[in-house]
Amino acid sequence: MFRKKSVWLYLLPGLLGLMAFYLVPFVWGVWFSLTDGTIDNRFVGFDNYLRVWQNEVFQLGLKNTIELSLLCAPVIFVLSFLLAGMLRKPIAGSTFYRNALLMPYLMPSAAMLIIWLILFDYGGPVNRLAVALGFDRVFWLEGAALRVPIVLLYIWKNLGFSVVIFTAALQAVPESLYEYASLEGAGWFRREWSITLPQILPTAFLVFVLAVVNAFKIFKEVYFIGGAYPAESIYTLQHYMNNKFSKLDYQDVTTAAYSFAVIVIALFLLLYRTKSVRQGEAA
Amino acid sequence: MTRKALSLLLALTLLLCSLPGWAAGMVVSAAVGGVSISVDDDNVVTSATNVGSTLYLLYQSGAVATRPVDTNEPTVLGEVLNTQYYTEAPQTEEGQARMDRLFVWDGRVCGMCTPSGEVWTLLDDAGAFAPAKVEGLTLDTSGLVFQEEGEGYSVAVEVSSFFCEGGWLYYTGMVYSGTPHAVAGRISLETGEKQDFACQNLMGLAPVGDGSIMAMLYDVSALYSATTQADLTKPAQYGIFDPEKDAVGTLADIPTDSDMGGYSTSGICVGNGTLYYLDGSRIAGLDLTGGQKRVSAYTGGGMVSNGGQALYVEGYYVLISGYEGLRVFKLDPEGIENGALTIFGEFGSNTHNAFVRSHPEIAVDVSGDYTSDIEKLTQAMVSDTGAYDVLLMGLSYMPVERLIEKGYCADLSQSADIMDKVSAMYPEMVEPLMVDGKLYGVPVGMSGTCYGVNMELWKSLGLTEDDLPTSVPELYDFAANWVWDYGEDHPEISLFDLGSYSSQILYSLLLNDYIAYMQKQGEELVFDTPVFRRLMEGFSAIDFEEILSVQDQDKDTYWTPDALFSTAMSVGYLGYQDERFQPLYLSLEEGGEPFIGMSLSVLTINPRTKRMDEALLYVSEYLDNLDKTSANITLFPDHNDPVENDSYQSNLEDMQKSLAKMQQSLENASEENRAEIEQQIQWQEESIADWENYRYSVTAEQIADYRENVAPLVYVIRQNVFLNADASATSEINKLLMQYMEGAVNLDSLVRELDQRVRLMQLEDQ
């Protein structure tokens, strides 16, 4: 009994911090999204939600955010899985390659962006390569074409972290299972699909969820290159929220944020259910 | 009459004619020895001292008056020659008292003449005004007059402290000649000897009352020298000064609310165990025992203090500073802890000061913040302490409409008085502040610029009025061809008035004018229009470097004396017109209608203010005291009376008095002086006749010209998406435009990118 009570004592500072910096703002934010934002802050029900959801720019931002996430997350997932599989084998320099993959994740975004800006500049190496291959030069850093460097940057930056997670998970898969499968005549794809994936399903789920959630936060790189009002093709939901915040439209910010949170939770539940079903089948 | 008398007469004439015009006010007159002396209510006091609660005042005119500290009822005692601005002793008649600094010495009110070192007592034993020179005493006042080495002139020190203590006259001040620096010292009233203090950074001294002396230290050298490393944001410090050791004891910080640290601290005095000082626009009291700081009074002035000398007089803070002269504040009055009517955006204009002066019973404070950030504004308006009560904002660059939308502006329709005044304004000035028939702000000023042309130079090029450009694109075309057409043959003429800054100014005008143009058309802001394309093509064709290269003018010179075009002729300030240029009202497209985009200043009231009545009174009286030469005319279509020059009447009277004296002296003049006096009379009569030309600072003709030619072109610029957007968004727009100017993008890319951004900004706000 005494130990249990003392546990609460140790947890108290952290819990207070959690309440003060997460729970209270969360609840307060919900209240904000239900008021009109005037000096008297009158309750208006779901008017804000109706207005924001009908806003063309909010819809654009939401669409772009989901598109980018659905584009980036599977690519990250598949690439990191394949790379982790390759690095699982005891090849020379595997540690070096693993560290090299992780390096972009540790680098400051601003430094990486400078490299990207040089690479994709109108006169940069990418365009010069394109010209050498017989293609026209492209304004990669403007307009709709900005999606390409943004997606590539995101993948390059976040790939290493997923590789590290997958590598750790793959270490736990018994080698004997692969030997049995090989003896049974299973090819590479069959082995990975029937042995590896079921064995590392929780980790794969984690990696996929992280990839999706991180993709939702792709704003920072876009803002650095494209500014507060970039091309429509990469105008994300965070742009909408960021711009609204600077205009003191806290109601719209919280409305958009909670709307998005609901979508993310729904997606998470869907993925979780898929994972559970798959786990059940595997069992 | 002797030459000496003639010189005296001329000197007096010059002195009287150089006096500044004062606002009309209560006048107290006294006749002394047949000569009429008057002190206006707003007359400038240049020195003061006190005996008990009685103030003794020396006016710039030389009048000496006395008044109780708690009532503004001066009684003139007599007249002396005020030697404040003299660096050498002036010639006076035998026995005429001359002085510029008052002080109390062993209970006697005295005056010191800085140029001569004389000391005069002012009152006899019965207390009557009877100036008498203290014989056998000449003070070494060289510490109060600064002479630059090798220069033939000297300048008076700007004195910040002056008082008598223990048989010494103590002073501190600043010398602004050469490298500005602080000076401090004392003069013995026994021997007349001067002692300069070597203690560094003594910016103020004040008697504590027990024989000791309080000092204020602040290192201001970094303001005037690039080599010193003084931190100007540090607070000033105080401590007891030992004049024998020439050192200050234990130092402590003088707390300040200002971001400018000790620079805003001045005017120290000690009384009631408290160190009082000016902290920006407030008078602070620092308890010398406990160290707590409080606000003891509000001056109502701007945040940057003008400083000056201060006296503690039985619960009052007496301040003598600059052109404001004497101001008296009751310290720690009842209710001071409740704060003051806080005005945001005011710098201490005449309009604001008129309210402060006419309502000493209302504590008024100006906030030291001039942010345009909407978040900071709204937070300041709902704050529990120091919340803004009244806000002065610019409609074109501050989020006024958003504040109205969010309910941060009180409905002023509740005041019939304000509504009555506003109804007399041009409706288009008021319309931006009306929502659903309610008024949420009042216009109090308007400003804008237009182009101008130097017609003299224009004609010297062989051009006529018909050749003048009528649109901005035509102006750009003229500029693009300038070098080939005229520039190479006329290097003495600068094309634009702002030298190497012309391109930035023109570019900024282009964007602002185009936005105003689209607003005026009632259309949404888009850049893919023939008008904008034409403007950008015309602007990008101008080679500013080439233009500067053919001009004689130094490229680094900001102001160009012989410029053909002005890019920023002020519109709306009728009292000031740059006579070199004729206004050029241009349309934005060829064959279009010209217009002048004007920025409106507005006053709003915080709906959460706890001082609604005072705030409404402030707004109402603000409208009554608008600048007579600008807002009072440009906002009200029926205010057409010419504006007389404030100093006209007083200067005319002085000139007429001088003429009368000359004519009187002519009657008694000898034959040899007659011709000279007659010549002077003639000159004086011509001056009086000529003075009539300066009677009005704004004439009826100027007002009529404004009504006919300018007022119909005025367009009040409303807020736009750029103002509502994040600062980084507007910098992106500027970046795009600069990329176009540098040739990195073509015009099609530019308008596409601009429109896409603007479209997003507009859609976000829906």
Chai-1 contact restraints between the chains, C-beta under 6 A:
chainA,res_idxA,chainB,res_idxB,connection_type,confidence,min_distance_angstrom,max_distance_angstrom,comment,restraint_id
A,T38,B,K406,contact,1.0,0.0,6.0,A-B,restraint_1
A,T38,B,G407,contact,1.0,0.0,6.0,A-B,restraint_2
A,I39,B,G407,contact,1.0,0.0,6.0,A-B,restraint_3
A,I39,B,Y408,contact,1.0,0.0,6.0,A-B,restraint_4
A,E56,B,L763,contact,1.0,0.0,6.0,A-B,restraint_5
A,V57,B,L763,contact,1.0,0.0,6.0,A-B,restraint_6
A,V57,B,E764,contact,1.0,0.0,6.0,A-B,restraint_7
A,G227,B,E732,contact,1.0,0.0,6.0,A-B,restraint_8
A,A228,B,D726,contact,1.0,0.0,6.0,A-B,restraint_9
A,A228,B,S728,contact,1.0,0.0,6.0,A-B,restraint_10
A,A228,B,A729,contact,1.0,0.0,6.0,A-B,restraint_11
A,Y229,B,A729,contact,1.0,0.0,6.0,A-B,restraint_12
A,Y229,B,R757,contact,1.0,0.0,6.0,A-B,restraint_13
A,Y229,B,L760,contact,1.0,0.0,6.0,A-B,restraint_14
A,N243,B,E764,contact,1.0,0.0,6.0,A-B,restraint_15
A,S246,B,D726,contact,1.0,0.0,6.0,A-B,restraint_16
A,K247,B,N724,contact,1.0,0.0,6.0,A-B,restraint_17
A,L248,B,I374,contact,1.0,0.0,6.0,A-B,restraint_18
A,L248,B,E375,contact,1.0,0.0,6.0,A-B,restraint_19
